[in-house]
Amino acid sequence: MFRSAAGLSVHLLWPLWGRKAGASLSRCLHQSLTMAKQLQARRLEGIDHNPWVEFIRLSKEYDVVNLGQGFPDFSPPDFAVQAFQQATTGNFMLNQYTMAFGYPPLTKILASFFGKLLGQEMDPLKNVLVTVGAYGALFTAFQALVDEGDEVIIIEPAFDCYEPMTMMAGGCPVFVSLRPSPAPKGQLGSSNDWQLDPTELASKFTPRTKILVLNTPNNPLGKVFSKKELELVAALCQQHDVLCISDEVYQWLVYDGHQHVSIASLPGMWDRTLTIGSAGKSFSATGWKVGWVMGPDNIMKHLRTVHQNSIFHCPTQAQAAVAQCFEREQQHFGQPSSYFLQLPQAMGLNRDHMIQSLQSVGLKPLIPQGSYFLIADISDFKSSMPDLPGAMDDPYDRRFAKWMIKNKGLAAIPVSIFYSRPHQKDFDHYVRFCFVKEKTTLQAMDERLCSWKGEPQP
Ligand SMILES: Cc1ncc(COP(=O)(O)O)c(C=O)c1O
């Protein structure tokens, strides 16, 4: 509180201040406020640690090929870059506020584009809300729907913000893990080998369950839930009168002919589902931070209440650019010129390249059906090098990822951070790599792997 106020003063008032004022300011900056009352809100308890921060910092400290964080290191498609340029240099009114719940051409094209895919007539004003990235959509949904004591079922491994967002809203996360079955001998496993146990899933539903969070294609596993699996989830949601938040940011990133199915398109599910998407992931422009959430008006109206009392509205120019991108995609949809076809084709090749390369040093990739990511099994390393540096209560994959950054110049993310604390030890032998990268980045990876190959193997 105190610090940020001081920071703001520096920024606004610095030119007006003399040296003396500067000296007292620097004193101010080094003080920290002590309060008799608890400083932070109670809802922040237990969620202040973010493991990403450590891995991002380490990746910057060392000379690494960064395959950790999920962002493309190549340019968005030309039509998207041009759309953004036009949005910033064309109509000057795009520098101003637009409608709170979304720039009208964007909500209109989202309603029409996804309306066809979901088999649902959508009203741009009632069924679509534009948010600050999919992250913003998730936060708005949790705040709008989760109350003190509500239970939220999260399927693990899970994008790591679902748990703290549930807790910040006062809810109670309830975890159910996808269970891997062993790959046939001598073959690579696949994300499809990770399945929900129907009995275990059913046992997680209680009278307090309010929401189930689904993520397909899944981060970090790359699993694309089949229609049959979604039908199981849908049946349980309907039986127990539970809402579904469906995070579908990687919906265009599916490989080998797998189909992405939106759970909202299944019978009876539109009425109880919020479907979340991301322009960042759709158009390889994660910095634009444009996301959306779609659903029935009686649920969406509560998200609008949160939105109008927090963000109020998202940057107009980025929304205008995304609207143009979708208008272009609507014209090309299903044709070879569609970016939503070209992107997975190109990324499928990257995935295969990475799968091939990682094996050369004894990492055992699982073939992902979708998403930006694959996970690699490091059990053999765990057996042959169990004593990697780091606190012994640190899950093995975290010690391994740090060791790899420092000694092999490759950054990946330990998969245990996608698990709740009690389950981390059971899933501490995988690391996640992002393959949505430039060819030259993959070549740099190959070079690092080549020198690693010359060294002792597990
Ligand atoms: C599963 C999942 N959901 C949501 C997001 C956030 O998307 P955005 O960048 O649009 O906020 C990410 C980003 O990595 C993600 O992996």
The ligand as an ORCA input file, in Angstrom:
! r2SCAN-3c Opt
* xyz 0 1
  C      -5.174    -23.279    -19.788
  C      -4.966    -21.811    -19.845
  N      -6.010    -20.994    -19.602
  C      -5.888    -19.659    -19.647
  C      -4.673    -19.065    -19.951
  C      -4.566    -17.574    -19.968
  O      -4.766    -17.079    -21.266
  P      -4.592    -15.532    -21.593
  O      -3.157    -15.319    -21.951
  O      -5.530    -15.246    -22.715
  O      -4.965    -14.782    -20.352
  C      -3.555    -19.877    -20.211
  C      -2.245    -19.270    -20.482
  O      -1.213    -19.887    -20.489
  C      -3.710    -21.284    -20.155
  O      -2.682    -22.112    -20.387
*
